[in-house]
Amino acid sequence: MQANIPTSLANPPAKSFLTAAERDYSDTLIRGYDSPYAIQLFGENWKTRYQTINDKLIQDHLNQRFWLGSKACWYPYCYCLDIDSPTPETLEKIEAIFEKYSIKESQRLYVTSPSYQKSGNFRIYFRLEYADKLPTFNLGRSVLERVFREICEIYPQRRRKDRLPFGKDSHIISDGVVLSQLTWEQELHWLKKLDPIDVDVFPRQPVIISPDAPDAPAITPTGDVADLIAHGLQNFGTRHKAQHALLNFFWRKSWLPEDSAKQVKKWIRKNHNGFSKDVNQANWRTIDAEIDRQTEAIYSRKQLSDNANNLCNLITKADLLEAARLFPGDVVNQKSFIALVAYVRPRSHHDWVFIPAHVWRVIADKDRYHNFINELESRGIIAANRQYKVGLFSRRFRLALPNDSLILCEDGRNASDYYSALRIAFDTKREIAEAMQINERTIRRHFSES
């Protein structure tokens, strides 16, 4: 038996070269993988290997030499329902859930398990989305368990390894027909074509609590927030930004909005230190109304947890100044450029960065992103690698980023977009307008509405 073990198991190579399609498979389904894997030779039990997955293992899995399994990464590309020995009752329950939450056929993919012919076991794959991004594993898992936990098992999991799809005896099912003639490249293509399901369609537990609750998160103020709590306002023109920082801090602690607003109103009355014209003129009605507007804006937004957000977006002040240099006074293109930079920076350790079409549609809107790419290329701002295949892997781009290692963040959270970066990078709206060469009324209007 030992002689039949593939070389990837007997002597795993430190490095091998995947094809573009194999690399796409790896980047999609084994994202950020750094924990032990498991393999199953045909007819044998699963065995855990306390090493990281190498390229040859992926190739052997796709070439149907054995099955490869992994645990969940922090941002799974997809999830699946593992349906074992399905009964008519089980299938009816699943279909009823799909109908209840309006999960369309274009949002789910049926795939056979290796035991499909014997027991009818199969899986249903789908993709989740939160605020136009991949949700964290914890968020995705929690919403699915609330709906499907009593019916079937949900994968991936953090403690149990799961068989990767499109290996031996893993084929797409369409209208009850097993499409065994499809290659794994074609099967991956159809998985990636699934329309994502917004996690907000599923019920979620409320997480907002009172600051006096015994299980209130223990988040310690740091940086600017700690200084504001300890010393109050220190300069004129900083009240609006200080209120926002404090409200954001209380939001992170999961306080109720009315408690957050009440605390900030109390704070500004005791800690203004005379550094506010409205306070000095006793315009408390105006100040309280502004705090209420800020509270409503912060508590109505959709955002990922701190750690998740910090992995998604990286923006520096130099990026903002570069956007102003490239597109002086052009807010639309400045926003698109900053969105592009925010996507590229976390991936800038790659010489070329894959940017799929759906990402470009977020960066520059679905109706204008082609023109935006062409303009960037014509001006030498980005370079594009033309070696791509529709449905297999996306175009790759190279962008020269401004040299700045100081990431814009507020109270431990990275700036998530153009306007949040502006608010963090500059002290006043006038400074923003001058730096970005934008009409100051445009900036004032945006921040008053937000």
Sequence and secondary structure as in RCSB ss.txt:
>XXXX:A:sequence
MQANIPTSLANPPAKSFLTAAERDYSDTLIRGYDSPYAIQLFGENWKTRYQTINDKLIQDHLNQRFWLGSKACWY
PYCYCLDIDSPTPETLEKIEAIFEKYSIKESQRLYVTSPSYQKSGNFRIYFRLEYADKLPTFNLGRSVLERVFRE
ICEIYPQRRRKDRLPFGKDSHIISDGVVLSQLTWEQELHWLKKLDPIDVDVFPRQPVIISPDAPDAPAITPTGDV
ADLIAHGLQNFGTRHKAQHALLNFFWRKSWLPEDSAKQVKKWIRKNHNGFSKDVNQANWRTIDAEIDRQTEAIYS
RKQLSDNANNLCNLITKADLLEAARLFPGDVVNQKSFIALVAYVRPRSHHDWVFIPAHVWRVIADKDRYHNFINE
LESRGIIAANRQYKVGLFSRRFRLALPNDSLILCEDGRNASDYYSALRIAFDTKREIAEAMQINERTIRRHFSES
>XXXX:A:secstr
 GGGS HHHHS  S     HHHHHHHHHHSTT  S EEEE TTS  EEESS   HHHHHHHHTTSSEEEE   SS
 S EEEEE S  HHHHHHHHHHHHHTT  GGG EEEE TTHHHH  EEEEE EEBTTB   HHHHHHHHHHHHTT
TSEEE  SSS EE SSSTT  EEETTEE TTS HHHHHHHHHTS  EEGGGS      B TTSTT       HHH
HHHHHH   STT HHHHHHHHHHHHHHTTB HHHHHHHHHHHHHHH TT  HHHHTT HHHHHHHHHHHHHHHHH
     HHHHHHH   BHHHHHHHHHHSTT HHHHHHHHHHHHHHGGGTTSSSEE  HHHHHHHH TTTHHHHHHH
HHHTTSEEEE   BTTTB  EEEE   S   B EETTEE  SHHHHHHHH SSHHHHHHHHT  HHHHHHHHHH 
